[in-house]
Amino acid sequence: MRVVLDACVIFPTVMREMLIGAAEEGLYVPLWSERIVEEWVRATNRLGEGAEVIARAEAATMQDRFPQASVKDYDPTGLWLPDENDIHVLAAGIAGRADIIVTKNLGDFPTRILSQHNILRRDPDGFLMDFLEDDPAVLRRVAGRVHAKAETISGRSLELRGLLKRAGLPRTGKALA
């Protein structure tokens, strides 16, 4: 399964780590474009000084881990979405032969338009819940790594359910708790 990750699901660190962790486990093939990555990196500026530098390093690492993920030649000409700033995501999905676009902005990706291109849309929580139902051990392993990393970075003990809930993954957090 080939899946475009919209910038809005790459920006929250814990959400990104869960999604990328699932890809590392072979649950799906991630896709993104240079523009999607750039949107993510620019969005980190609101976190304060130095955040963009960290995001660029994380982006480079992510792209090194998945060199096949970058969709380069896509054409947004003739495509329409309610938010014209999202058309490039659909264009990358079409060019990358994506099955799914994972986004938090479901209203910006109407199913009637995506279906014309044989693409589904999923919210990140539902997308991960599908993996949890299909192969709970794999997603538990991913969550364990993300949880341990978050605790190391924060320097304190964190409840997994709360961590995932704050990251916009409440159903996944509840199911894993």
N, C-alpha and C positions, 0 to 999 in steps of 0.2 A: 504494500500500500504506500503510495506516494502522497506526502502531505505538506502543503505550504503552511508555514508558521508566520502569521501576521506579526508585525512589530509589537502590537499591544499584548501579545502573549510571550514575547521574548524579553520585554523590558522588566517585568517583575522577576527578580533573581530566582526566587524559590520556584515560581511557575516554570521559568526557563529551564532550571536544573531538572525538574521533574519531566518535562517534555523531552529534553535532550537525553536524559537518562533512559527514558523509554526507547528512544531511537538507538542509543548505544547498545541496548539489549536486543536490538534487531526487531522490535515490534512494528516499526515503520521506517520509511526512508524520508528524512526531512528535506524540505526545499525552502529556499528563500532567494531573494534577489539582492543585489548590492543596495538598491534603494530601501528595501525593507530593513536591512542591517543598519543603514545610515539613519533611518528614522528612529530605530531603537537607541542607537548611540546618542543622537541629538536629544532624545527624551530624557536621558540620564542627567543632562545639565541641571535640571530642577533639583537634583539631589545635592548640589553644591560643588564647590571647587574640587577638582581632581576626579570627579565621577566619570567624566567623558574619557579620560585617559585610561581608567580602569575598564570601562566598557569597551574601548577599542582593543585592549589586550584580550578581554574575554571573547570579543568577536573574532579576533584573529585565531584564538585557540579553537573556537567552535568551528570556524571555517577549515582549519587544519584537520580537525577530527572528521569532518564531513566534506571533503573537497568536491564530491559529486552533488552537493546540495545547492550550489549556486547556479541559478537560472540566469543566463546572460542574454540570450537573444529572444526578447519577447516584444510584442507589438500591441500597444493598447488602442490602436486606431480602430474605430468602429464599435468599441465596447462601451457599455453604459452601466453605471451603478448609481444609487442615490447620492453617494458621496464621491464626487469625481476624484478625490484624493486617494481613493481605494482601488481605482481601476487598474493601477499597475500591479496590485496583488492578484487580481483575477487574471490579468495578462500573463503574469509569471506562472500562475497555476495552469493555464492552458498550454503555454510553451513547455512547462515541466511535466506535462501529462499527469497532473495531480488528480487524486481521487477525492481529496478533502482539503478544505481551507479551515484551519483552526484559528478562530478569532473570538474576541470578546464582543465585537461589534456586529452582532448577528443581524441587526436591522439594516446594516449597510451592505449586506450580501444576501439579497432576496433569493430564496430557493428556486423560484421560477426562472430567474436569470441564470443561476449557477447550473441548473439542470439542463439548460441548453448546451452546456459544455461538459456534461456528465461529471460535474463536481458537486460534492456535498459540502455543507458547512457544519462545523461543530464548535461548541464552546469547549474550552480547555478542560473543564471539570468533567463534562460528559465524555469527552474523548478519552481521558485517563480512566474513568470509571469502566469503560468498555474493556480496557486492558485488564483492569482489576477483576472483572467478572470472568474474562477468558483465561487468565493466567495470574492468579493472585500472588504466587510466590515471586514472580519476576517484578511486579510493581512494588511489592513489599521490599524487595532488595533495593530497588531504585530509591524508594522513600527512605530507607535506612541510611543510604549514602548521603542523600540530601539533608536529612535530619542531623546526621553527625557533622557534616560540613557547616551547617547553620549554627550548631552549638559551638563548634570550634571558633568560628568567626566572631560570634557574640560573646564567647567566654563564659557562658552560663547555660544551665539546663533549660531546655525548651520542650513544651508539650507538643508532640507531633500534630495532633488534631488542631490545636490553636495556630501553629505555624502554617499549616496548609490552609486553614480558614482565612487567615490574614493575607495569604498569597492569592486568594480568589479561587481556592479549590476546596470548598466546604464539604461537598459530598465525598470527595476522595479522602479528606481528612477524617471524616466521621467513619467511613468504611474501614480505614486502616487503624483506627484507634481501638 
